[in-house]
Amino acid sequence: MRYDKMVDLIDKRQTNKVSSYPANIIQMGLDQTINIFGDAKQRPYVVRLPIPVEFRNGYIKSDSLPCNLEVTSARTTDRITTLIGVEYHGRL
């Protein structure tokens, strides 16, 4: 897996706290979106980080994304972090 994009993680409670990490970004498939969320109104993105990061509530910003993302789900293991985010068009 290539971590060839850079993302900024912005904490929801402290918007001036920004952390940058290399990431792998993909858009979730339509079938998988329906299975997990029950509908396909929003097409979520999966952002994988190569290191464990404690980040549960906030936003993802990247030049590689068409818009900012709001984190809806996060999973951290001892080696990687996986974040699922949906489009966010508000102000950061």
Secondary structure, 3 states (H helix, E strand, C coil): CCCCEEEEEEECCCCCCEEEEEEEEEECCHHHHHHHHCCCCCCCEEEEECCCCCCCCEEEECCCCCCEEEEEEEEECCCCEEEEEEEECCCC
